[in-house]
Amino acid sequence: MNVGIIYFIVIVIANTIGAISGMGGGVLIKPIFDLIDSHSVAEISFYSSSAVLTMAIVSSYKQVKSGVRIDWSFAIQISFGSILGGILGNKLFEKILSFYPQGREVQLLQILLTILTLLLSFFYSKGYWKNFEVKQFYWKVISGLLLGFLASLLGIGGGPINVALLMFLFNIPIKLATVYSILTILLSQFSKVVTILLTANLEGYDLNILFFIIPAAIIGGFLGAYLSKRMPEKKVNTLFQVVIISVLLLNIYNAFKIY
């Protein structure tokens, strides 16, 4: 089967789940693309970010249009940090890749950090830690900075850490946390993709793959936003935990495969 068609199927499913759970799709796309192993680490990171950015645009549009109440002051403060974090995360990714051009070490670092964030998010979702309810401006900017940085560095768009951290620090329900998570993903990935387009040499990238990736991301974003509105919070939380466990196992397998 053509790798573009495989990517298309993966992205539709991943972005649908990512839009519902607030994880952004990349947490599934990145390790599955690593498993398929048809492109370089840099290409996979770019494809994953492009897919997640497209999904985030579509999902955010659908959520706003459907009448979801958003505290725009809160969203802007979080997003401001995520833009800067997205730029810094991509800069560090490129720096590490320049030291290890084969990409194996970079991929392993991404996997290990992803596993760590998955474990933290899973334990949080099981109710092991009590929520805070911070109000200060700087906490909102710092949390956005951290989320944008990790999303960009790991090439996963957002991941479960977004939703868990937003709920943990600001004591907001999971369905609302998924909306803010998608907004931070949108801006952090936008800053990353723009940075790549302006600074990276794309001649070695197979850009034809984008003809499969972009339509799949749009479909996944629409499906995810549609289903998110209709799913109760308990089911969203269950989906959140199932995805964490699945991606955790997939990343562990990829880590062993590298070495």
C-alpha positions as a printed NumPy array, in Angstrom:
array([[  0.   ,   0.   ,   0.   ],
       [  1.226,   3.512,  -0.842],
       [  2.733,   5.157,   2.245],
       [  0.649,   8.293,   1.565],
       [ -2.575,   6.266,   1.9  ],
       [ -1.299,   4.698,   5.127],
       [ -0.485,   8.166,   6.479],
       [ -3.949,   9.363,   5.428],
       [ -5.695,   6.595,   7.406],
       [ -3.439,   7.081,  10.447],
       [ -4.034,  10.848,  10.522],
       [ -7.828,  10.643,  10.174],
       [ -8.038,   8.239,  13.138],
       [ -5.361,  10.   ,  15.227],
       [ -6.73 ,  13.505,  14.689],
       [-10.291,  12.406,  15.438],
       [ -9.133,  10.94 ,  18.761],
       [ -6.8  ,  13.894,  19.334],
       [ -9.546,  16.477,  18.823],
       [-11.917,  14.656,  21.217],
       [ -9.337,  14.135,  23.954],
       [ -7.462,  17.418,  23.487],
       [ -4.202,  15.571,  22.856],
       [ -3.858,  16.912,  19.332],
       [ -3.318,  13.75 ,  17.302],
       [  0.467,  14.081,  17.165],
       [  0.86 ,  11.907,  20.244],
       [ -0.406,   9.065,  18.014],
       [  0.872,  10.238,  14.62 ],
       [  4.516,  10.668,  15.641],
       [  5.136,   7.176,  17.123],
       [  3.121,   5.451,  14.361],
       [  5.124,   7.274,  11.665],
       [  8.296,   6.291,  13.554],
       [  7.087,   2.688,  13.476],
       [  6.397,   2.831,   9.717],
       [  9.908,   4.302,   9.297],
       [  9.49 ,   5.633,   5.736],
       [ 10.928,   9.12 ,   6.357],
       [ 13.618,  10.869,   8.376],
       [ 13.109,  12.165,  11.927],
       [ 13.005,  15.771,  10.658],
       [ 10.435,  14.935,   7.949],
       [  8.224,  13.028,  10.393],
       [  8.326,  15.927,  12.84 ],
       [  7.3  ,  18.333,  10.043],
       [  4.505,  16.064,   8.765],
       [  3.176,  15.497,  12.277],
       [  3.207,  19.229,  13.067],
       [  1.461,  20.038,   9.764],
       [ -1.26 ,  17.486,  10.46 ],
       [ -1.763,  18.66 ,  14.034],
       [ -1.822,  22.343,  13.032],
       [ -4.496,  21.658,  10.405],
       [ -6.561,  19.65 ,  12.883],
       [ -6.266,  22.382,  15.516],
       [ -7.469,  25.066,  13.09 ],
       [-10.494,  23.01 ,  12.035],
       [-11.337,  21.835,  15.56 ],
       [-11.027,  25.332,  17.075],
       [-13.255,  26.769,  14.343],
       [-15.876,  24.077,  14.925],
       [-15.783,  24.471,  18.709],
       [-16.229,  28.268,  18.533],
       [-18.961,  27.992,  15.903],
       [-20.854,  25.423,  17.985],
       [-21.091,  27.919,  20.859],
       [-18.5  ,  26.56 ,  23.289],
       [-17.862,  29.227,  25.936],
       [-14.233,  30.26 ,  25.911],
       [-12.554,  32.628,  28.359],
       [-10.577,  34.484,  25.704],
       [ -8.435,  36.327,  28.246],
       [ -7.3  ,  32.971,  29.666],
       [ -6.862,  31.484,  26.185],
       [ -4.739,  34.413,  24.944],
       [ -2.442,  34.312,  27.979],
       [ -1.894,  30.555,  27.605],
       [ -1.446,  30.89 ,  23.848],
       [  1.076,  33.731,  24.143],
       [  3.381,  31.407,  26.056],
       [  2.758,  28.533,  23.652],
       [  3.889,  30.572,  20.618],
       [  7.23 ,  31.381,  22.248],
       [  7.521,  27.809,  23.533],
       [  6.89 ,  26.443,  20.034],
       [  9.742,  28.518,  18.602],
       [ 12.163,  27.56 ,  21.402],
       [ 11.24 ,  23.864,  21.194],
       [ 11.888,  23.778,  17.446],
       [ 15.21 ,  25.598,  17.864],
       [ 16.36 ,  23.011,  20.416],
       [ 15.134,  20.159,  18.18 ],
       [ 17.192,  21.497,  15.247],
       [ 20.231,  22.042,  17.484],
       [ 20.17 ,  18.471,  18.801],
       [ 19.594,  17.146,  15.261],
       [ 22.691,  19.052,  14.055],
       [ 24.779,  17.116,  16.605],
       [ 23.146,  13.769,  15.723],
       [ 22.227,  14.007,  12.001],
       [ 21.293,  10.306,  11.794],
       [ 18.342,  11.095,  14.056],
       [ 18.403,   7.957,  16.212],
       [ 19.473,   9.767,  19.368],
       [ 16.943,  12.549,  18.742],
       [ 14.188,  10.011,  18.225],
       [ 15.13 ,   8.188,  21.423],
       [ 15.135,  11.456,  23.396],
       [ 11.673,  12.299,  22.015],
       [ 10.399,   8.849,  22.962],
       [ 11.779,   9.002,  26.521],
       [ 10.363,  12.482,  27.176],
       [  7.018,  11.444,  25.659],
       [  6.903,   8.374,  27.928],
       [  7.6  ,  10.599,  30.955],
       [  4.784,  13.033,  30.073],
       [  2.44 ,  10.1  ,  29.376],
       [  3.106,   8.58 ,  32.807],
       [  2.605,  11.902,  34.594],
       [ -0.638,  12.51 ,  32.698],
       [ -1.956,   9.007,  33.366],
       [ -1.333,   9.183,  37.118],
       [ -2.964,  12.604,  37.204],
       [ -6.042,  11.328,  35.309],
       [ -6.46 ,   8.601,  37.951],
       [ -6.93 ,  11.305,  40.594],
       [ -3.66 ,  10.852,  42.486],
       [ -2.991,  14.601,  42.709],
       [ -5.215,  17.411,  43.927],
       [ -5.924,  20.328,  41.584],
       [ -4.651,  23.836,  42.193],
       [ -6.612,  26.898,  41.063],
       [ -3.969,  29.506,  40.271],
       [ -5.065,  32.88 ,  38.912],
       [ -1.806,  34.757,  38.334],
       [ -0.982,  35.944,  34.808],
       [  2.574,  34.604,  34.895],
       [  1.402,  31.036,  35.663],
       [ -0.749,  31.083,  32.541],
       [  2.118,  32.305,  30.375],
       [  4.615,  29.844,  31.943],
       [  2.25 ,  26.888,  31.468],
       [  1.693,  27.877,  27.823],
       [  5.457,  28.243,  27.342],
       [  6.089,  24.758,  28.762],
       [  3.329,  23.149,  26.713],
       [  4.409,  24.832,  23.487],
       [  8.041,  23.914,  24.119],
       [  7.299,  20.227,  24.727],
       [  4.837,  20.017,  21.838],
       [  7.395,  21.415,  19.406],
       [ 10.445,  19.556,  20.731],
       [  8.687,  16.181,  20.839],
       [  6.93 ,  16.65 ,  17.481],
       [  3.659,  15.403,  18.972],
       [  1.643,  18.615,  18.747],
       [  0.395,  18.622,  22.299],
       [ -0.118,  15.287,  23.9  ],
       [ -1.832,  14.361,  27.143],
       [  0.375,  16.68 ,  29.2  ],
       [ -1.596,  19.664,  27.829],
       [ -4.931,  18.553,  29.221],
       [ -3.497,  17.24 ,  32.491],
       [ -1.505,  20.403,  33.244],
       [ -4.412,  22.732,  32.439],
       [ -6.729,  20.768,  34.723],
       [ -4.062,  20.468,  37.445],
       [ -3.083,  24.15 ,  37.597],
       [ -6.365,  25.872,  36.811],
       [ -8.976,  23.389,  38.089],
       [-11.052,  23.307,  34.906],
       [-13.147,  20.324,  33.7  ],
       [-11.648,  17.969,  31.137],
       [-13.911,  18.941,  28.226],
       [-13.028,  22.629,  28.632],
       [ -9.354,  21.731,  29.106],
       [ -9.424,  19.935,  25.737],
       [-10.657,  23.136,  24.051],
       [ -7.863,  25.263,  25.556],
       [ -5.374,  22.495,  24.786],
       [ -6.319,  22.558,  21.095],
       [ -5.942,  26.357,  21.043],
       [ -2.42 ,  26.164,  22.509],
       [ -1.577,  23.385,  20.044],
       [ -2.779,  25.551,  17.156],
       [ -0.456,  28.437,  18.032],
       [  2.581,  26.403,  19.109],
       [  2.444,  24.308,  15.923],
       [  1.8  ,  27.387,  13.79 ],
       [  4.977,  28.977,  15.161],
       [  6.897,  25.733,  14.597],
       [  5.71 ,  25.189,  11.009],
       [  6.38 ,  28.828,  10.081],
       [  9.872,  28.589,  11.62 ],
       [ 10.586,  25.428,   9.606],
       [  9.321,  27.006,   6.375],
       [ 11.467,  30.107,   6.911],
       [ 14.69 ,  28.492,   8.121],
       [ 14.864,  24.84 ,   7.06 ],
       [ 15.979,  23.413,   3.737],
       [ 12.904,  21.563,   2.484],
       [ 14.531,  20.258,  -0.709],
       [ 15.097,  16.854,   0.879],
       [ 11.495,  16.613,   2.125],
       [  8.849,  14.659,   0.23 ],
       [  6.269,  17.461,   0.094],
       [  3.885,  15.373,  -2.049],
       [  2.959,  13.57 ,   1.177],
       [  1.192,  16.78 ,   2.267],
       [ -1.508,  16.056,  -0.35 ],
       [ -2.451,  13.077,   1.825],
       [ -1.743,  14.683,   5.204],
       [ -3.717,  17.955,   4.928],
       [ -7.078,  16.472,   3.749],
       [ -6.799,  13.697,   6.361],
       [ -6.113,  16.264,   9.096],
       [ -9.164,  18.313,   8.047],
       [-11.425,  15.257,   8.131],
       [-10.058,  14.207,  11.532],
       [-10.512,  17.716,  12.932],
       [-14.155,  17.916,  11.838],
       [-14.966,  14.412,  13.104],
       [-13.239,  15.017,  16.437],
       [-14.985,  18.361,  17.053],
       [-18.353,  16.812,  16.13 ],
       [-17.928,  13.844,  18.472],
       [-16.383,  15.901,  21.286],
       [-19.532,  17.951,  21.7  ],
       [-21.649,  14.794,  22.051],
       [-19.459,  12.749,  24.404],
       [-19.957,  12.996,  28.196],
       [-16.946,  13.972,  30.324],
       [-16.609,  10.491,  31.803],
       [-16.163,   8.947,  28.331],
       [-13.677,  11.649,  27.341],
       [-11.623,  10.829,  30.444],
       [-11.787,   7.095,  29.668],
       [-10.643,   7.744,  26.08 ],
       [ -7.864,   9.933,  27.463],
       [ -6.566,   7.072,  29.637],
       [ -6.885,   4.418,  26.899],
       [ -4.908,   6.552,  24.453],
       [ -2.188,   7.217,  27.048],
       [ -1.7  ,   3.484,  27.69 ],
       [ -1.744,   2.644,  23.949],
       [  0.778,   5.345,  23.055],
       [  2.949,   4.456,  26.046],
       [  3.253,   0.851,  24.818],
       [  3.906,   2.006,  21.248],
       [  6.689,   4.355,  22.356],
       [  8.313,   1.662,  24.5  ],
       [  8.299,  -0.674,  21.491],
       [  9.833,   2.041,  19.264],
       [ 12.552,   2.676,  21.857],
       [ 13.537,  -1.018,  21.858],
       [ 13.411,  -1.085,  18.057],
       [ 15.966,   1.757,  17.801],
       [ 18.504,  -0.182,  19.841]])
